[in-house]
Structures are given as structure tokens and as C-alpha cells.
């Protein structure tokens, strides 16, 4: 085999270089993004229906706090109107079971009774009601509690929002849905708009008519029903007086605008709300 001379070698290399410049570059395959459907499926959130089904399973297993979180998730997932009604109903039932029994609950604190405590003073310190402490701790003799006894006390913040247009009352705990009630509001649009606070709570109230006559509790002329929660205007709301949330003997008036301006509820509903709502609870009335 003959060796190439230096000149011949240079010629060969030059030809190879020229040939390389003349040939087109091999095409580069473009990067292919994953289909949009795949990305959505990977990051998809559970639907309201899925969360509702999971909540039902947890309730059957006795895991009420976990079920409550699933129902709250289902509510936040913006279900359609039909499912929303089911979700709110189920969630309200779980909330009431948790708050009225010694179950653990996110808004509850464990309180150890101190010397000199009473159920009333404990309720005041924790921003809740005597009725709720008695019921939630199954106290047979609430007037006799001993230092060292541990109580589970609801320490969440209740708030009320009333819609005049829908004639309903929304109760929340720490800003989260608790229960919705049907109510009656004022005839001739007499229920005032604005912000208020519950400043009195009375069981079996008497009613004073406009002419000054006192109508005792139990008299069918007494329009206040079984409970009365007075409201005081706050903030920029005009300082109107005489308004409150109360029961009624006339259930046909619920869902209508027929009261003298107060928020009217069925007696069984106002009794339940009375258990849950302490003095100081905020009330917002909207159109």
C-alpha cells in the first residue's frame, strides 16, 4: 500500500470539507409536549360528587371530623344547586353532632376546671354558651363542677349573615359553613340592612305591644315565640333599636317578608340557634 504524499493528503481533506458543507444538516426532531388532557388529568382535583361520596364513607366509619372536611371541600368545589342542598344538609348534621357531643373538633379546646369556675364563667371566657357546654360534655349537674375536671369547650367564632332576598340565615364557625336556616323578614322592607351584634339572649320572652301592654310567654298573641336574641347596631349602621332574632308560632310566615322588621324563625330552629350563638356574635343583614 502506497502512502499519500503531503500534497495529496491535503487535497483529500479539502474535498471532504467541501462535501460536508454541501450536504444539508439532518433535521432535528421537535420536542413534543404531553397532551393537554394528560396534564389536566394528572393535576385534576376531586369533584364535589367524589368528595361527597368520600364523606358518606367516612360517616359510616364514624370518622366525623374527617367527613366534615370532605363535605367542606365538596362545598368549596362549587357543586350544582341540587348537590349544594345535599352537601349543606349533610354538613349541617355533622356539625351539630360534633359540636353537641364530646367528639374532638378543630374549634374545640380542652379546658381544665379551676377553683372558682362555673359553667357560666367558662362559657364567657371561651366565647360560647352555657347550653352548649352542658350538652357537649353531658353534664348531669352543671351547677356542680369540680377543679381538675376536663371539659371540651367550643372556642370557635360564630357569625350570622341574613339575606333578605332569599329569606335565609347563614351560620358560620370561624368563617366556614355551619348551617343554613329559612327565616322570615320584615314586611314593607322594614328589616334594616347593616352590621349588628347579639347583645341579649332571653328564653321564653315576654312581648311588649306598641300600646304598652305586656303579653306573657305562651300567649298566642306573643309574636316572639320561645327565644329572643336582641341586636345592637355596630359600625356605620344607624343606631336602630328593637330589632332581633326570635321564634314564631306562625310557621307559615317563614320564607316570607311578613314580620314587623325582626328576623323570624321556627321555634325549633331558634332554640337550636340560641344554643350555638353567644352574646357578642356578629350579625350582618344584606339585601
Residue pairs with C-beta under 8 A, 6 or more apart in sequence:
4 12
45 77
46 54
46 73
46 77
47 77
48 74
48 75
48 77
48 78
48 79
48 83
48 87
49 74
49 79
49 83
51 70
51 71
51 73
51 74
51 77
52 70
52 71
52 74
52 79
52 83
52 86
52 87
52 90
54 70
55 67
55 68
55 70
55 71
55 74
55 90
56 67
56 90
58 64
58 66
58 67
58 70
59 67
59 90
59 94
64 94
64 97
64 98
64 103
65 98
65 103
65 104
65 105
65 106
67 94
68 91
68 94
68 95
68 98
71 87
71 90
71 91
71 94
72 91
72 176
72 177
74 83
74 87
75 84
75 87
75 88
75 91
75 177
79 87
88 177
88 179
88 180
91 177
92 178
92 179
92 180
95 173
95 178
95 179
96 179
96 272
97 103
98 105
99 105
99 132
99 136
99 154
99 276
100 132
100 135
100 136
100 275
101 136
101 138
102 136
102 137
102 138
102 152
104 152
105 152
105 154
106 156
106 174
107 154
107 155
107 156
107 173
107 174
108 152
108 153
108 154
108 155
108 156
109 126
109 152
109 153
109 155
110 150
110 151
110 152
110 153
111 122
111 126
111 150
111 151
111 152
111 153
112 148
112 149
112 150
112 151
113 122
113 145
113 146
113 147
113 148
113 149
113 150
113 151
114 147
115 147
117 145
117 147
118 143
118 145
119 130
119 133
119 134
119 139
119 142
119 143
119 145
120 130
122 133
122 151
122 153
123 129
123 130
123 132
123 133
123 153
123 278
126 153
126 154
126 155
127 155
127 157
127 278
127 280
128 153
128 154
128 155
128 278
129 201
129 274
129 275
129 276
129 277
129 278
130 142
131 274
131 275
132 154
132 275
132 276
133 139
133 142
133 151
133 153
133 154
134 142
135 275
136 152
136 153
136 154
137 151
137 152
139 145
145 151
156 173
156 174
157 173
157 174
157 175
158 171
158 172
158 173
158 178
158 276
158 277
158 278
158 281
159 171
159 172
159 175
159 281
159 282
159 283
159 284
160 169
160 170
160 171
160 172
160 245
160 277
160 281
160 282
160 283
160 284
161 169
161 170
161 172
161 283
161 284
161 285
161 286
162 168
162 169
162 170
162 183
162 185
162 191
162 263
162 283
162 284
162 285
162 286
163 169
163 170
163 286
163 287
164 185
164 186
164 189
164 191
164 193
164 257
164 285
164 286
164 287
165 286
165 287
167 182
167 183
167 184
167 185
167 254
167 255
167 256
167 257
168 180
168 181
168 182
168 183
169 180
169 181
169 182
169 183
169 245
169 263
169 265
169 273
170 177
170 180
171 178
171 179
171 180
171 181
171 273
171 276
171 277
172 178
178 276
181 265
181 269
181 273
182 254
182 255
182 265
182 266
182 269
183 254
183 255
183 263
183 264
183 265
184 248
184 253
184 254
184 255
184 256
184 257
184 258
184 259
184 263
184 264
184 265
185 191
185 257
185 259
185 263
185 264
186 257
186 259
186 260
186 261
186 262
187 257
187 258
187 259
187 260
188 257
189 257
190 259
190 260
190 261
191 243
191 257
191 259
191 261
191 262
191 263
191 285
192 233
192 237
192 238
192 240
192 243
192 261
192 285
193 237
193 285
193 286
193 287
194 233
194 234
194 235
194 236
194 237
194 238
194 284
194 285
195 233
195 234
195 235
195 236
195 237
195 282
195 283
195 284
195 285
196 231
196 232
196 233
196 234
196 237
196 243
196 282
196 283
196 284
196 285
197 231
197 232
197 234
197 280
197 281
197 282
197 283
198 229
198 230
198 231
198 245
198 277
198 278
198 279
198 280
198 281
198 283
199 230
199 231
199 232
199 279
199 280
200 228
200 229
200 230
200 244
200 279
201 227
201 228
201 229
201 230
201 274
201 277
201 278
201 279
202 227
202 228
202 229
202 230
203 226
203 227
203 274
204 217
204 218
204 226
204 227
205 217
205 222
205 224
205 227
205 228
205 246
206 214
206 215
206 216
206 217
206 222
206 224
207 214
207 215
207 221
207 222
207 223
207 224
208 214
208 215
209 215
215 221
215 222
216 222
217 224
217 226
220 249
222 249
223 246
223 248
223 249
223 260
224 246
224 247
224 248
225 246
225 247
225 248
225 249
225 264
225 265
225 267
225 270
226 247
226 267
226 270
226 271
227 246
227 247
227 267
227 270
227 271
227 273
227 274
228 244
228 245
228 246
228 247
229 244
229 245
229 246
229 270
229 273
229 274
229 277
230 243
230 244
231 243
231 244
231 245
231 283
233 239
233 240
234 282
242 261
243 261
243 262
243 263
244 262
244 263
245 262
245 263
245 265
245 270
245 273
245 283
246 262
246 263
246 264
246 265
246 270
247 264
247 265
247 266
247 267
247 269
247 270
247 271
248 254
248 264
248 265
248 266
248 267
249 267
251 266
253 259
253 264
254 264
254 265
254 266
258 264
263 285
265 273
